[in-house]
Amino acid sequence: WGDFWIDEAILGGTSFVSRLAVAPAIPFTALWGYVQGWMWFFNRKGKPKDGWLQWMTEFLRRHHSMFPSKGLVFYPEGTRSQTPFGNPIKHTGLKAIYNLGWPVQVVITTNKERFVNERKCCVGIGEQLVSSVSDAIWPQQCTSADAFVEAFEIAWTSTWTAAYSAVACNGLVQRSRALLPGAVQGDGRRGSHVVKARVFTVLLIILTVCWRRWSAARSAARDKTR
């Protein structure tokens, strides 16, 4: 899960698309991420068999409209991976981004699994992480969604190579903070009405659950005294 923490730090507080099944594993983090708008949950079992591209397009559009000041980290393999050069790229998400007219950049950072590894329950102190960033790829510069995906795959491969190659390592530029040059630190003020509404909803649910438990315990105590 080092991807989440590292990409959040180097890219300035972005949003992430995540499966709803992840929430029970990290309940407090998931709740905070949902309220703050940096975790966009979807139910994989609830996705339509047909019209998946249209569904994904509307999903991204709807969530971004609630938090327009946040960028989005999108893992094009459909899952996170610790394998070299990642997994094969899935095209549906990229085509949805093309439909929305959003530009994309490939950002590859090395040694994430050495910095934070939840499987081994370890944190790497003093690990050197190297980031490589591609040029922006604009849908308006591509003639079709397939051309957009092809341009992305070329940038994906070259950026991975640059990050892990000896040439890139010999030309490292140290920086004083995690935030990448050119990245904007999001303040989250835009979309604050959504945050307030979600906080109110969560508090209301918690109070309702507590009240029901208290009411049930009180009724049980009365029954015992009869």
C-alpha positions as CSV (number, residue, x, y, z in Angstrom):
1,W,0.0,0.0,0.0
2,G,3.0,2.2,-0.2
3,D,1.6,3.5,-3.5
4,F,-1.1,5.4,-1.8
5,W,1.1,7.2,0.8
6,I,3.9,8.0,-1.6
7,D,1.8,9.1,-4.5
8,E,-0.3,11.2,-2.2
9,A,2.9,12.9,-0.9
10,I,4.6,13.5,-4.2
11,L,1.5,14.6,-6.1
12,G,0.0,17.1,-3.6
13,G,-3.1,15.4,-2.2
14,T,-4.8,13.7,-5.1
15,S,-7.8,11.4,-5.2
16,F,-7.7,7.7,-5.8
17,V,-10.1,5.2,-7.4
18,S,-10.4,2.2,-5.1
19,R,-12.6,-1.0,-4.8
20,L,-15.1,-0.8,-2.0
21,A,-13.8,-4.2,-0.7
22,V,-10.7,-2.3,0.5
23,A,-12.7,-0.3,3.1
24,P,-13.1,-3.1,5.7
25,A,-9.4,-3.7,5.7
26,I,-8.6,-0.1,6.5
27,P,-11.9,1.2,8.0
28,F,-10.7,4.4,9.6
29,T,-8.5,5.4,6.7
30,A,-11.2,4.5,4.3
31,L,-13.8,6.6,6.2
32,W,-11.5,9.6,6.4
33,G,-10.6,9.2,2.7
34,Y,-14.2,9.0,1.7
35,V,-15.2,12.1,3.7
36,Q,-12.3,14.1,2.5
37,G,-12.8,13.1,-1.1
38,W,-9.5,11.4,-1.8
39,M,-10.9,7.9,-2.1
40,W,-13.5,7.2,-4.8
41,F,-15.0,3.8,-4.0
42,F,-16.8,1.6,-6.5
43,N,-18.3,-1.8,-6.1
44,R,-16.7,-4.2,-8.5
45,K,-19.6,-6.6,-8.2
46,G,-22.1,-3.9,-9.1
47,K,-20.5,-2.8,-12.3
48,P,-22.6,-3.4,-15.4
49,K,-21.8,-6.2,-17.7
50,D,-22.5,-4.0,-20.7
51,G,-21.8,-0.3,-20.9
52,W,-18.7,-0.4,-18.6
53,L,-17.0,2.4,-20.5
54,Q,-20.0,4.7,-20.1
55,W,-20.4,3.8,-16.4
56,M,-16.7,4.5,-15.7
57,T,-16.9,7.8,-17.6
58,E,-19.9,9.0,-15.5
59,F,-18.3,7.7,-12.3
60,L,-15.2,9.8,-12.8
61,R,-17.1,12.8,-14.0
62,R,-19.5,12.7,-11.0
63,H,-16.8,12.3,-8.3
64,H,-14.5,15.0,-9.8
65,S,-17.4,17.5,-9.9
66,M,-17.6,17.2,-6.2
67,F,-13.9,17.8,-5.6
68,P,-12.7,19.8,-8.7
69,S,-9.5,21.0,-7.0
70,K,-8.1,17.5,-6.6
71,G,-6.2,15.6,-9.3
72,L,-6.7,11.9,-9.7
73,V,-4.2,9.1,-9.5
74,F,-5.3,6.3,-11.8
75,Y,-3.5,2.9,-11.8
76,P,-4.0,1.8,-15.4
77,E,-3.3,-1.9,-14.7
78,G,-6.5,-2.0,-12.6
79,T,-4.6,-3.0,-9.5
80,R,-1.4,-2.1,-7.7
81,S,1.6,-4.4,-8.3
82,Q,5.2,-4.9,-7.0
83,T,6.3,-6.6,-10.2
84,P,8.9,-4.9,-12.4
85,F,7.2,-2.7,-15.1
86,G,3.8,-3.5,-13.6
87,N,1.0,-5.5,-15.1
88,P,-0.6,-5.2,-18.6
89,I,-2.5,-2.0,-19.0
90,K,-6.3,-2.1,-19.1
91,H,-7.8,0.3,-21.7
92,T,-11.3,1.0,-20.4
93,G,-10.3,3.5,-17.8
94,L,-8.0,5.3,-20.2
95,K,-10.8,5.5,-22.8
96,A,-13.1,7.0,-20.1
97,I,-10.4,9.7,-19.4
98,Y,-10.2,10.3,-23.1
99,N,-14.0,10.8,-23.3
100,L,-13.8,13.3,-20.4
101,G,-11.0,15.3,-22.2
102,W,-8.6,15.0,-19.3
103,P,-4.9,15.1,-19.8
104,V,-2.7,12.4,-18.3
105,Q,0.9,12.1,-17.2
106,V,2.8,9.0,-16.3
107,V,4.5,9.2,-12.9
108,I,6.7,6.3,-12.0
109,T,8.5,6.1,-8.6
110,T,10.9,3.3,-7.7
111,N,11.4,1.4,-4.5
112,K,7.9,2.0,-3.1
113,E,7.7,-1.6,-1.9
114,R,11.0,-1.1,0.0
115,F,9.8,2.1,1.6
116,V,6.4,0.7,2.8
117,N,5.6,-3.0,2.6
118,E,2.4,-4.1,4.4
119,R,3.0,-7.7,3.6
120,K,6.2,-7.8,5.5
121,C,5.1,-5.1,8.0
122,C,8.2,-3.1,7.4
123,V,9.2,0.5,6.7
124,G,12.4,1.3,4.9
125,I,14.3,4.2,6.6
126,G,16.7,6.0,4.3
127,E,15.5,4.3,1.1
128,Q,16.1,6.4,-2.1
129,L,13.0,6.8,-4.3
130,V,13.5,8.0,-7.9
131,S,10.5,9.5,-9.7
132,S,10.3,10.0,-13.5
133,V,7.5,12.0,-15.1
134,S,6.3,12.0,-18.7
135,D,5.1,14.9,-20.7
136,A,1.3,15.5,-20.6
137,I,-0.8,13.5,-23.1
138,W,-3.8,15.5,-24.2
139,P,-6.9,13.8,-25.7
140,Q,-7.3,16.8,-28.0
141,Q,-4.0,15.9,-29.6
142,C,-5.2,12.3,-30.5
143,T,-7.5,11.3,-33.3
144,S,-9.3,8.6,-31.3
145,A,-9.5,6.8,-28.0
146,D,-7.3,4.0,-29.4
147,A,-4.6,6.6,-30.4
148,F,-4.8,8.1,-27.0
149,V,-4.2,4.6,-25.4
150,E,-1.3,4.0,-27.8
151,A,0.3,7.3,-26.9
152,F,-0.1,6.5,-23.2
153,E,1.4,3.0,-23.5
154,I,4.5,4.5,-25.3
155,A,4.9,7.0,-22.5
156,W,4.3,4.3,-19.9
157,T,7.1,2.1,-21.1
158,S,9.6,5.0,-21.6
159,T,8.9,6.5,-18.2
160,W,9.3,3.1,-16.4
161,T,12.6,2.7,-18.3
162,A,13.8,6.2,-17.3
163,A,13.0,5.7,-13.7
164,Y,14.8,2.3,-13.3
165,S,17.6,2.8,-15.8
166,A,21.2,3.5,-14.8
167,V,21.1,6.7,-16.9
168,A,18.3,8.1,-14.7
169,C,20.1,7.1,-11.5
170,N,23.3,8.9,-12.6
171,G,21.4,12.1,-13.2
172,L,19.4,12.3,-9.9
173,V,18.2,15.7,-8.8
174,Q,17.7,15.8,-5.0
175,R,14.7,17.7,-3.6
176,S,14.1,19.0,-0.1
177,R,10.5,17.8,0.1
178,A,8.4,14.9,-1.3
179,L,6.2,17.1,-3.5
180,L,7.4,16.9,-7.2
181,P,8.4,20.1,-9.0
182,G,5.3,21.4,-10.8
183,A,2.8,19.5,-8.6
184,V,0.2,21.6,-6.8
185,Q,-0.5,21.0,-3.1
186,G,-4.3,20.7,-2.9
187,D,-6.0,22.6,0.0
188,G,-9.4,20.8,-0.3
189,R,-11.3,24.1,0.1
190,R,-13.2,23.6,-3.1
191,G,-15.7,20.8,-2.4
192,S,-15.8,21.7,1.3
193,H,-19.7,21.6,1.2
194,V,-19.4,17.9,0.1
195,V,-17.0,17.2,3.0
196,K,-19.4,18.9,5.5
197,A,-22.3,16.9,4.2
198,R,-20.4,13.7,4.4
199,V,-19.2,14.4,7.9
200,F,-22.8,15.2,9.0
201,T,-24.0,12.0,7.4
202,V,-21.3,9.9,9.1
203,L,-22.0,11.5,12.5
204,L,-25.7,10.9,12.1
205,I,-25.1,7.3,11.3
206,I,-22.9,6.9,14.3
207,L,-25.4,8.6,16.6
208,T,-28.2,6.5,15.3
209,V,-26.3,3.3,15.9
210,C,-25.3,4.3,19.4
211,W,-28.9,5.3,20.2
212,R,-30.2,2.0,19.0
213,R,-27.7,0.1,21.0
214,W,-28.5,2.2,24.1
215,S,-32.2,1.7,23.6
216,A,-31.8,-2.1,23.2
217,A,-29.6,-2.3,26.3
218,R,-32.1,-0.3,28.3
219,S,-35.1,-2.4,27.1
220,A,-33.1,-5.6,28.1
221,A,-32.4,-4.2,31.5
222,R,-36.1,-3.4,32.1
223,D,-37.0,-6.9,31.1
224,K,-34.6,-8.4,33.6
225,T,-36.1,-6.3,36.5
226,R,-39.6,-7.4,35.8
